[in-house]
Every structure is written in structure tokens, then in C-alpha cells.
Amino acid sequence: MERKAGVLDRIRKFGGHMSGMVMPNLGAFVGWGLLAALFIPTGWMPNEKLNEMVGPILNYLLPLLIGYTAGYNIHGQRGGVIGAFTTMGVIVGSDITMFSGAMIMGPLSSWLLKKFDRAVEGKIKPGFEMLINNFSLGILGFALAILGYLIIGPVVNAIIAFLTAGINFLITRKLIPLLAVFMCPAQVLFLNNAVNHGIISPIAFAQAQEAGKSLMFLLDSNCGPLLGTLCSIAVFGKGKAKETAPMAMFIAGIAGIGEVYFPFVLANPIMIFATMGGLATSLFLLVVLGGGLVGMPSPGSLINIAIMTPKDAAVANVVAITAGFVVALLIGSFILKTVGSPEEEADLAVAGVNMGKKENRPKERSSVRRPSIGGAIRYIIVACDSGMGSSAMGASVLKNRLQKEGYKDITVKNSSASQIDPAADMIITLEGLIERARISVDNEGKEFLAIKNFLKEADYDQAMEVIEERNGKEKGKPILSEDNIVLNVKVKDKEEAIRYAGKILNENGYTSPKYIEHMLEREKRFSVYIGNHLAIPHGIESSDPEIYTSGLSVLQIPEGVDFGDGNTAYVVIGIAGKDGTHLNMLSNIALICAEEENIEKMRYAKNKKEIMELLKNI
């Protein structure tokens, strides 16, 4: 069992490396796809001049971006530069779009340069560093570019030509549905990224250049069949699979994260025949009706498929995808009604996504965690294979958890496990990716935590414990609570009002006593009255050390207080923004209080809850 898991991890790691070269550049692929979909001769709005951009972007820019990204992933900026430079060799040495060549030259050249840099590290005489760095990259890049031009490019060209001939043979004899037998198992074994970007894309782009479209773009990204399989589980399945299949359908169809489908088939492998039958049907109809796309719809959502559909293939694509859905639904329903669905609760957390209800299992702690290092957590990365799917959803879950527990000042972002931002304080990823995340960044001062399920809030309990430990007194302290609001205040002047607002922040643990003087200093420099009968006293540029954590105080002054020049404030909101967060707080307050009606509601509020409700989004 452990050996099987190890093989699966290696397969996922390989697929992750492949997708890591392409995923950061998806925006460029989408941009190219829009140009092609609109302006090529068979596009929606044919335009001869604008169509001149399509070929150069496809043949030069996109492979160079892949080569640069692949090199950057291995050896940073120097790796990216040599990766792009050597990729140019295979581009010029071939007469097809050289994505596969870029995926070879980028990693190869950056890895060799990295080895050289390590070999000479500490051995270069002072003053010669720039000379050695530039010439080592230039000479190695020169040699590898020639290698790419003379050998690697032509070899890859020959391989792609052979595979393309095979695909064309299948298409002419209407045997293309046979590819479903290969593609469906590859998907659930996490080989989809490697196959899609390394093999399918070069063939599909070559076909699209000649014919204006290619059905090969719909070999992996066609989500109709897998949606049909999930639908059959939603109707005739049992237990957790039945309950969670509808949500999986939404995520796969709209968000384009097909990985959520894999666990359902791994839990009941016979269901792969439903997807296989649906995909074979789709491919057959695409051949017969002349369907296809102008570019790779990655991620493969229905929305992206629609964007990449050329005018002359719209009907064919709709019919083929719908038929694939229906056939997969029928076959899946037949299988579930005759063979049945597993009775036991299957683990649907493969790929870090689980749409299930809260489980009553005892909590498990990862053995990967190291002792807490110290220093407040300000920046968290949630990382998955590509950095665009399940980690994005996980980051959203964690943000909501942090908001609920009062940690509004912590930044949460998602990324690939191979591209961790060095500025991050904590990295959260799947157990199978934790070592890759460690390798990709300097570990000093960073907390690495492994989880099993990105969407399960309870899986972030350990992260919250570390944050509580390292952020100390910030635990559980919201920016605004009812303790920070005082109703029916009477003050003699603006200085007393500012001191009162600052006193609340100090006594409730948001600031030091000195911060009150900073608030007064701000008023001396520039009035904190901003109009609409609102004043917002806050600190000055040097105030951050006096702020323990971000917070607000609110004074309701029904009779008003004079802030000079005939300006009367009925509401005074004291602001303490840690680490520059005051700008965001000021912006949110301004949006809420731009309507004088809201100020009037706070002025005459009968209880603190009414004010809390108005300011809940700050």
C-alpha cells in the first residue's frame, strides 16, 4: 500500500512539474485564444491585420514564456533567462509550435546552470562575480541553444510529426474515440497535466494553425462526460458520494477544477467506464460534426470552452459535449443500478478537496510540523500542485476562518508548491507536496504545515494554534466589538473626544498609551474631520510600534462636538491600523459613511448592535 502511494506521489509530482511550467502563463494562453477565436479567418470577427499577431504569439511568445517559467522554477531569474534563450534554439530548429521543446530546454538549461553556480560558489575572486555570472550563462546558453537547434528541436519535431500522423490516421478512419481508453485512466492517475501540456497541446496547436481549430483541445478538457458521471452518482449513488457529487459538478463545470472528480472514480473504479463511454461519444461526434477549439481551455470549465469555440464549431461542440454528458449519465446510472455503489464511506479528499459534511473522526495531527520558530504570522501561503485550483479554494476557507477568529491583518494567498514566496511566514500544503514546498524556498523562519483537505475548515486547526502561539495577544481580538463602542457621549471639545477614542483603544489592548498623543498630533497636522459629521482620529507615520493589533473605537455624540471651521461631528471613529492596514480601514469607513444616512443611523442608534451592523464590513 505504501509503495502504491509512493508511485502515486511521484506521478503527481511529475505532473505538478509539468503544469508548473504552463499554469503561471495561462493568462497569456487565454489572451492568445481570444485573439484567435475572434480574428482568424474562421473566427467570430475575422480581421486580417489583427490576425497577424496570432502566429507570432503562438510560435514564439508562448514557448518562450514556458521556457522562462520552467527555468525560473529551478534557478530563479538566471534560470529563467537561460531557459528562454535556449528555448529559442528549438523554436528556430523546428517548424511546429515548440511547447514540448520548451519543456525540455527550460528545465535542462537551468538545471545545468544551477549545477555550475553551485560548483563555483565561494571560489570567484571579488570583483569578478558579474563577469563570471554573465559569461557562464552566455556560454552555456550559446552551447545549449545550438544543441536545441541542431538536435533537440528536430527530434521533438519528428516525434510530434509521428504522433500527429497517428492522430490524423485515427481521425480519418473515425477511430479517435479509442483515445478515451487512454485518457480517462490517465486523468484519475493525475497524469492529465503531463499528457495535456506535454503531448496533446503541441499536436492540437499544430492542427489549429492549419485548420483554425482542433478537437484535440477537447480530449482532456471536455468536462461533459465527467459531469455526466458525477450526475449519475448524485442521482443513484449512496452515502457521502451522493451528497457531495452536486457540489463537485459545480466546481468541475464552472471553476474547471476537474481534480474533484477523480476521488469519486478512485472510490468506485468501475465508474471510469461511464466517463470513458461519454468521452468516446463526444470525440466521435466532434469528428463527424467538425467540432474543435482554437486554443487550450485551461482550466477546462464550460466557460473557457465557450470562449475558445470558433464560430463554425459552436453547434458541433454543444452537441458533442451534451451527448458526452448524457451517455456518461446513462452508463453511470446503469452501473450504479446493477453493480451498485460502495456502502462504506469513501475518502473523497484526494487532491486536497472534500465537499463532504463535517466528519466525526478523531482529529489527526501531521507529523511533519516542526517546533514553532517564533515571530508573528503575517503572511500565509496555501499551496497545491498548480497554484490555481484547490489551493485557491483553500485560501478562501482559511481567510474566512481568520476573519471569524479576529485575525484580519494576516495576508493569505495561494500558489504552486514549487513557487513559494520567500516573504511567507507559514506555508500550508498537502502531505505529498510538503517536501517540494520546502525545497522551493529558504526554510529559515517559516512554518510548514501539512493538511489532507483544503476545503475542510477543521484541517486548519493546527495552523490556528500556531498563529495563536506566535501572534500572542492578537488571538481572538476583533477589529471592532461592542466593548469598543460608547453611546451618548458628551465632550467639551475635539481634544477630549480624540483622547476618549484613544483611551478605548488603549484600555482594550489595541494600543499603548502613547498612541493617544499620536492621535492628537495627527489632528494638529491635519484635521481628522472628513465631512458628513464624521471624524476619524488616527496615528502618524511613526505610530506602528505603539499599535499592538488593528482596532476601532466608536463614540456616539448625539449633541455633536466642534472640530473647527463650523464642522460638527456626531460620530468619532478612532482607528489603529497595524502594519499599514489603516489605509484599508479608512477606505472601508469612507465607503460606509459616504452616505449621510448611515451617520444619522449611528447618531441616533439605540444600542451598540445597530452600530456594529453598520460597520460589520470594516
C-alpha positions in Angstrom: 0.0 0.0 0.0 2.8 2.4 0.9 4.6 1.5 -2.4 1.4 2.3 -4.3 1.1 5.7 -2.5 4.7 6.4 -3.3 4.2 5.8 -7.0 1.1 8.0 -7.0 3.0 10.7 -5.3 5.8 10.5 -7.9 3.2 10.7 -10.7 1.6 13.7 -9.1 4.9 15.3 -8.6 5.9 14.8 -12.2 2.5 16.2 -13.3 3.0 19.1 -11.0 6.3 20.0 -12.5 4.8 19.9 -16.0 1.8 22.0 -15.1 4.1 24.4 -13.1 5.7 25.4 -16.4 2.4 26.3 -18.0 -0.1 27.3 -15.3 1.6 30.7 -14.5 1.2 31.6 -18.1 -2.4 30.7 -18.6 -3.4 34.4 -18.9 -1.2 34.6 -22.0 -2.8 31.5 -23.4 -6.3 32.9 -22.8 -5.3 36.2 -24.4 -4.0 34.4 -27.4 -7.1 32.2 -27.5 -9.3 35.3 -27.6 -7.3 36.8 -30.5 -7.6 33.5 -32.4 -11.2 33.0 -31.6 -12.1 36.4 -32.8 -9.8 37.4 -35.6 -8.6 34.3 -37.6 -10.3 33.7 -40.9 -12.8 31.3 -39.4 -13.2 33.3 -36.2 -16.2 35.3 -35.0 -14.9 38.6 -36.3 -12.3 37.9 -39.0 -9.7 40.6 -39.2 -6.6 40.3 -41.5 -4.5 42.9 -39.7 -5.2 41.7 -36.1 -4.8 38.1 -37.2 -1.1 38.9 -37.8 -0.5 38.7 -34.1 -1.8 35.2 -33.7 1.0 33.3 -35.3 4.0 35.0 -33.7 2.4 34.8 -30.2 1.8 31.1 -30.7 5.1 30.2 -32.2 7.4 32.5 -30.3 6.0 34.2 -27.2 4.1 31.2 -25.6 7.0 28.7 -25.9 9.4 31.4 -24.6 7.2 32.0 -21.6 7.1 28.3 -20.9 10.9 28.0 -21.2 11.4 31.1 -19.0 9.0 29.8 -16.3 10.4 26.3 -16.3 13.9 27.8 -15.8 12.7 30.2 -13.2 11.1 27.4 -11.2 14.5 25.7 -11.0 17.0 28.5 -10.7 15.3 31.8 -10.3 16.0 34.8 -12.6 19.2 33.3 -14.1 17.3 30.0 -14.7 14.5 31.9 -16.4 16.9 33.8 -18.7 18.8 30.8 -19.9 15.6 28.8 -20.2 14.1 31.4 -22.6 17.4 31.8 -24.5 17.9 28.1 -25.1 14.2 27.6 -26.0 14.8 29.9 -28.9 17.1 27.2 -30.4 14.3 24.6 -30.5 11.8 27.2 -31.8 14.0 28.1 -34.8 15.1 24.5 -35.3 11.6 23.3 -35.8 8.6 24.1 -38.0 5.9 23.4 -35.4 4.9 25.1 -32.1 7.6 24.0 -29.7 5.8 23.6 -26.3 7.4 20.2 -25.8 10.8 21.6 -26.7 10.4 24.5 -24.2 9.5 21.9 -21.5 12.8 20.2 -22.3 15.2 23.1 -22.8 13.9 25.3 -19.9 14.5 22.7 -17.1 17.6 21.2 -18.7 19.5 24.5 -19.2 18.5 26.0 -15.8 19.5 22.8 -14.0 22.9 22.7 -15.7 23.4 26.4 -14.9 22.4 25.8 -11.3 24.9 23.0 -11.0 27.7 25.3 -12.4 26.8 28.1 -10.0 27.0 25.7 -7.0 30.3 24.4 -8.2 31.9 27.9 -8.4 30.2 29.3 -5.3 32.7 30.9 -3.0 35.6 30.4 -5.5 35.2 33.5 -7.6 37.6 36.4 -6.7 35.9 39.6 -5.5 35.1 41.9 -8.4 34.8 39.1 -11.0 31.3 38.0 -9.9 29.4 39.9 -12.7 31.9 38.8 -15.3 31.7 35.1 -14.4 27.9 35.2 -14.0 27.2 36.8 -17.3 29.7 34.7 -19.3 28.8 31.4 -17.7 25.1 32.0 -18.6 26.0 33.2 -22.1 28.5 30.4 -23.0 26.2 27.6 -21.6 23.2 29.2 -23.2 25.1 29.5 -26.5 26.0 25.8 -26.5 22.6 24.6 -25.5 20.8 26.8 -28.0 22.9 25.2 -30.8 22.1 21.8 -29.3 18.4 22.7 -29.3 18.6 24.0 -32.9 20.5 21.1 -34.4 19.3 18.1 -32.4 16.6 18.5 -29.8 14.3 20.6 -32.0 14.4 18.3 -35.0 14.0 15.2 -32.7 10.9 16.7 -30.9 9.6 17.8 -34.3 9.9 14.3 -35.6 8.2 12.8 -32.6 5.3 15.3 -32.8 5.0 14.7 -36.5 4.8 11.0 -35.9 2.1 11.4 -33.2 0.2 13.9 -35.3 0.2 11.4 -38.2 -1.2 8.8 -35.9 -3.9 11.2 -34.7 -4.8 12.1 -38.2 -5.0 8.4 -39.1 -7.4 7.9 -36.3 -9.5 10.9 -37.3 -9.8 10.0 -41.0 -10.9 6.5 -40.0 -13.2 7.9 -37.3 -11.2 5.9 -34.7 -10.4 8.9 -32.5 -12.9 7.7 -29.7 -10.3 5.0 -28.9 -8.2 7.7 -27.2 -10.8 7.8 -24.4 -9.5 4.4 -23.3 -6.1 6.0 -22.7 -7.2 9.5 -21.5 -9.7 8.6 -18.8 -7.3 6.4 -16.7 -4.5 9.0 -17.2 -6.8 11.6 -15.7 -7.6 9.7 -12.4 -3.9 8.8 -12.1 -3.0 12.5 -12.1 -1.2 12.2 -15.4 -3.6 14.6 -17.1 -1.3 17.7 -16.7 1.7 15.8 -18.1 -0.3 14.4 -21.1 -2.2 17.6 -21.7 0.6 20.0 -21.8 3.4 17.7 -22.9 1.7 15.7 -25.7 -1.7 17.0 -26.6 -1.1 20.7 -26.8 1.7 20.6 -29.4 -0.4 18.4 -31.7 -3.5 20.5 -31.1 -1.8 23.8 -31.8 -0.2 22.4 -35.0 -3.7 21.3 -36.2 -5.2 24.6 -35.2 -2.6 26.5 -37.2 -3.6 24.6 -40.3 -7.4 24.2 -39.8 -8.2 27.0 -37.5 -9.3 24.6 -34.7 -8.5 21.2 -33.2 -10.7 18.7 -31.5 -7.6 17.5 -29.5 -8.1 20.5 -27.3 -11.3 18.8 -26.0 -9.6 15.4 -25.3 -8.7 16.3 -21.7 -10.6 19.5 -21.0 -14.1 18.2 -22.2 -15.9 18.2 -18.8 -19.2 17.0 -20.3 -18.5 13.2 -19.7 -17.2 13.6 -16.1 -20.2 15.9 -15.3 -22.4 13.1 -16.5 -20.6 10.5 -14.3 -21.0 12.8 -11.3 -24.6 13.4 -12.1 -25.3 9.7 -12.1 -23.6 9.4 -8.7 -25.7 12.3 -7.5 -28.9 10.5 -8.5 -28.2 6.8 -7.9 -25.1 6.8 -5.6 -25.0 6.3 -1.9 -23.8 8.0 1.3 -21.3 10.8 1.1 -20.6 10.3 -2.6 -24.3 11.0 -3.4 -24.4 14.0 -1.1 -21.2 15.7 -2.4 -21.5 14.9 -6.2 -23.6 18.0 -6.9 -21.0 20.4 -5.4 -18.3 18.5 -7.3 -20.3 19.1 -10.5 -20.4 22.8 -9.9 -16.6 23.0 -9.1 -15.7 20.9 -12.1 -18.1 22.5 -14.6 -17.9 26.2 -13.6 -14.5 26.5 -11.9 -12.8 24.0 -14.2 -11.1 22.0 -11.4 -11.5 18.5 -12.8 -9.5 17.0 -10.0 -12.6 17.0 -7.7 -14.0 14.2 -10.0 -11.0 11.9 -9.5 -11.9 10.7 -6.0 -15.3 9.5 -7.0 -13.8 7.2 -9.6 -11.0 6.0 -7.3 -13.6 5.2 -4.7 -15.6 3.1 -7.3 -13.2 2.4 -10.2 -15.9 0.7 -12.4 -17.4 4.2 -12.9 -14.5 5.1 -15.2 -16.3 3.2 -17.9 -19.1 5.8 -17.7 -16.7 8.7 -18.3 -14.9 6.6 -21.0 -18.1 6.0 -22.9 -19.1 9.6 -22.6 -15.7 10.9 -23.9 -15.7 8.3 -26.7 -19.2 9.6 -27.8 -18.0 13.2 -27.6 -14.9 12.6 -29.7 -16.9 10.6 -32.3 -19.4 13.5 -32.7 -16.6 16.1 -32.8 -15.0 14.2 -35.7 -18.3 13.7 -37.6 -19.7 17.3 -37.0 -16.4 19.1 -37.3 -16.0 20.4 -33.8 -12.9 21.7 -32.0 -11.4 24.7 -30.3 -8.8 27.4 -31.2 -6.9 27.0 -28.0 -6.4 25.1 -24.8 -9.3 25.9 -22.3 -7.2 25.6 -19.2 -8.7 25.3 -16.6 -11.3 23.2 -18.5 -14.5 24.9 -17.4 -17.6 25.2 -19.6 -17.0 29.0 -19.7 -13.5 28.6 -21.1 -14.6 26.1 -23.6 -17.2 28.5 -24.8 -14.6 31.3 -25.1 -12.3 29.1 -27.2 -15.0 27.8 -29.5 -14.8 29.2 -33.1 -18.0 30.2 -34.9 -18.0 27.3 -37.3 -17.7 24.7 -34.4 -20.3 26.1 -32.0 -23.1 23.7 -32.8 -20.8 20.7 -33.1 -19.2 21.4 -29.7 -22.5 21.9 -27.9 -23.9 18.7 -29.4 -20.8 16.7 -28.7 -20.3 17.9 -25.1 -24.0 17.4 -24.3 -24.0 13.9 -25.8 -21.0 13.0 -23.8 -22.8 14.1 -20.6 -25.9 12.2 -21.5 -24.1 8.9 -22.4 -21.9 9.1 -19.3 -25.0 9.7 -17.2 -26.8 6.7 -18.7 -23.9 4.3 -18.4 -23.1 5.5 -14.9 -26.8 5.1 -13.8 -26.8 1.6 -15.3 -23.6 0.6 -13.4 -24.9 2.0 -10.1 -28.3 0.3 -10.5 -26.8 -3.1 -11.5 -23.4 -3.3 -9.8 -24.2 -0.9 -7.0 -22.3 1.8 -5.1 -19.8 1.1 -2.3 -21.5 1.0 1.0 -18.6 2.3 3.1 -17.8 6.0 3.4 -15.1 6.6 0.8 -12.4 9.1 1.3 -13.2 11.9 -1.1 -10.3 14.1 -0.1 -7.9 13.2 -2.9 -6.2 16.2 -4.3 -7.0 18.1 -1.2 -10.6 18.7 -1.9 -13.5 17.4 0.1 -17.0 18.6 -0.3 -18.4 16.4 2.4 -20.1 17.3 5.7 -18.2 17.6 8.9 -16.8 14.3 10.0 -16.8 12.9 13.5 -13.4 11.3 13.1 -10.9 12.0 15.8 -8.5 14.8 14.8 -5.2 13.7 13.4 -2.1 15.8 13.7 0.5 15.8 11.0 3.9 14.5 11.9 5.5 17.0 9.5 5.2 20.0 11.7 8.4 21.3 13.3 8.6 23.2 16.6 7.3 26.8 16.3 10.1 29.1 15.3 8.9 32.5 16.7 7.8 35.8 15.3 4.2 36.8 14.4 2.5 35.2 11.4 1.6 38.0 8.9 1.7 36.2 5.5 0.4 32.6 4.8 0.7 30.7 1.5 -1.7 27.8 0.7 -0.1 25.7 -2.0 -1.2 23.0 -4.3 0.3 21.4 -7.5 -0.5 24.2 -9.9 -1.4 27.0 -7.5 -4.7 27.8 -9.3 -7.3 25.3 -8.2 -7.8 23.6 -4.9 -5.3 26.0 -3.2 -7.3 29.0 -4.2 -10.4 27.5 -2.6 -8.3 26.6 0.5 -7.0 30.1 0.8 -10.6 31.3 0.8 -11.5 28.9 3.5 -8.6 30.0 5.7 -9.3 33.7 5.1 -12.8 33.2 6.4 -11.6 31.3 9.4 -9.1 34.0 10.2 -11.7 36.7 9.8 -14.1 34.8 12.2 -11.4 34.5 14.8 -10.3 38.1 14.6 -7.1 37.9 12.6 -7.9 40.4 9.9 -4.4 41.6 9.4 -3.0 38.3 8.1 -2.5 38.1 4.4 -3.4 34.7 2.7 -2.5 33.8 -0.8 -2.4 30.7 -2.9 0.4 29.5 -5.1 2.2 26.4 -6.6 4.2 24.3 -4.1 7.1 24.8 -6.5 6.9 28.6 -6.3 6.6 29.7 -2.7 7.0 33.4 -2.0 10.1 33.9 0.2 8.3 36.5 2.2 5.7 34.0 3.6 5.7 33.2 7.3 3.6 30.0 7.0 3.2 27.5 4.2 0.2 25.1 4.2 0.0 22.3 1.6 -0.8 18.7 1.2 1.3 16.0 2.8 2.5 14.8 -0.6 3.7 18.3 -1.5 5.3 19.4 1.7 8.9 18.5 0.7 8.5 20.1 -2.6 7.4 23.3 -0.9 10.5 23.1 1.5 12.8 22.7 -1.5 11.4 25.7 -3.3 12.2 28.3 -0.7 14.6 29.2 2.2 13.1 27.5 5.3 14.5 29.9 7.8 11.8 31.4 10.0 9.0 29.6 8.2 6.3 27.3 9.5 5.4 24.4 7.2 2.1 22.6 7.9 0.6 19.6 6.0 -3.1 19.1 5.7 -5.3 16.5 4.0 -8.2 18.6 2.8 -8.1 22.2 1.6 -11.9 22.7 2.0 -12.3 21.3 5.5 -12.1 24.1 8.0 -11.1 21.8 10.8 -7.9 20.9 8.9 -6.7 24.4 9.7 -6.9 23.9 13.5 -3.2 23.3 13.7 -2.5 26.5 11.8 -4.7 28.5 14.1 -2.9 27.0 17.1 0.5 28.1 15.7 -0.9 31.6 14.9 -2.2 31.9 18.5 1.1 30.9 19.8 3.2 33.2 17.6 0.8 36.2 17.4 0.3 36.2 21.2 -2.2 38.8 22.4 -3.8 39.2 19.0 -5.7 36.0 19.4 -9.5 36.4 19.2 -9.4 40.2 19.2 -11.7 41.5 16.5 -11.2 45.0 15.0 -14.5 46.2 16.4 -16.5 44.8 19.3 -19.3 46.2 21.4 -16.7 47.0 24.1 -15.2 49.5 21.7 -18.5 51.4 21.3 -19.7 54.1 23.7 -23.2 55.7 23.3 -24.4 59.1 24.3 -21.0 60.6 24.9 -20.7 64.2 26.0 -17.4 66.0 25.5 -16.4 69.7 25.7 -14.1 69.8 22.7 -12.4 67.8 19.9 -9.3 67.1 22.0 -11.4 65.4 24.7 -13.2 63.4 22.0 -9.9 62.3 20.5 -8.5 61.3 23.9 -11.6 59.4 24.7 -11.4 57.4 21.4 -7.8 56.7 22.0 -8.4 55.7 25.6 -10.8 53.0 24.5 -8.2 51.5 22.1 -5.6 51.6 24.8 -7.7 50.1 27.6 -9.0 47.3 25.3 -5.5 46.2 24.4 -5.1 47.6 20.9 -2.5 50.3 21.5 -0.1 51.7 24.0 -1.0 54.9 26.0 1.4 56.8 23.8 -0.8 56.2 20.8 -3.3 58.8 22.2 -0.7 61.5 21.8 0.0 60.4 18.2 -3.8 60.8 17.5 -3.7 64.3 18.9 -0.6 65.1 16.8 -2.4 63.9 13.7 -5.2 66.4 14.4 -2.6 69.2 14.8 -1.0 68.4 11.4 -4.3 68.0 9.5 -7.9 67.9 10.7 -9.3 64.4 11.1 -12.8 65.7 10.4 -13.7 64.3 6.9 -17.2 65.6 6.4 -20.7 64.2 6.8 -20.4 64.9 10.5 -17.7 62.3 11.0 -14.2 62.5 12.5 -11.7 59.7 12.2 -8.7 60.3 14.6 -5.7 58.0 13.9 -2.0 57.9 14.3 1.0 59.3 12.4 3.7 57.7 10.3 5.8 56.6 13.3 2.8 55.1 15.2 3.1 51.4 14.2 5.3 50.4 17.2 2.6 51.8 19.5 -0.1 49.6 17.9 -0.4 46.0 19.2 -3.2 45.0 16.8 -5.6 46.7 14.5 -8.8 48.0 16.1 -11.5 50.7 16.0 -13.3 52.7 18.7 -16.6 54.4 18.1 -18.1 57.4 20.0 -21.7 58.3 19.5 -22.0 62.1 20.3 -25.7 63.0 19.7 -25.2 66.7 20.6 -22.0 66.9 18.5 -18.5 68.2 19.0 -17.0 71.1 17.2 -13.9 70.3 15.0 -13.4 73.9 13.9 -14.5 75.9 10.8 -18.1 75.2 11.7 -17.7 71.4 11.3 -19.6 69.3 13.9 -19.0 65.6 14.4 -21.8 63.4 15.7 -19.7 60.2 15.3 -16.0 59.8 16.1 -14.2 56.7 15.0 -10.8 56.1 16.4 -8.5 54.0 14.2 -5.4 51.9 15.0 -4.1 50.1 11.9 -1.2 47.7 12.3 1.3 47.2 9.5 -0.3 49.7 7.2 -3.8 48.3 7.4 -5.2 51.7 8.4 -5.4 52.7 4.7 -7.8 49.8 4.0 -9.8 50.6 7.2 -10.0 54.3 6.2 -11.2 53.3 2.7 -13.9 51.0 4.1 -15.1 53.6 6.6 -15.3 56.2 3.8 -17.4 53.9 1.7 -19.9 53.3 4.6 -20.0 56.9 5.8 -20.2 58.4 2.3 -24.0 58.3 2.8 -25.0 60.8 5.5 -27.9 58.5 6.2 -25.5 56.0 7.9 -24.1 58.7 10.1 -27.6 59.6 11.2 -28.3 56.0 12.0 -25.2 55.8 14.2 -26.0 59.2 15.8 -29.5 58.0 16.9 -28.7 54.3 17.4 -30.5 53.0 20.5 -28.0 50.2 21.1 -24.5 49.1 20.1 -25.7 46.3 17.9 -27.1 48.8 15.4 -23.7 50.4 15.1 -22.0 47.1 14.8 -24.3 46.1 12.0 -23.4 49.3 10.0 -19.7 48.8 10.5 -19.5 45.0 10.2 -17.6 45.0 6.9 -14.7 47.1 8.0 
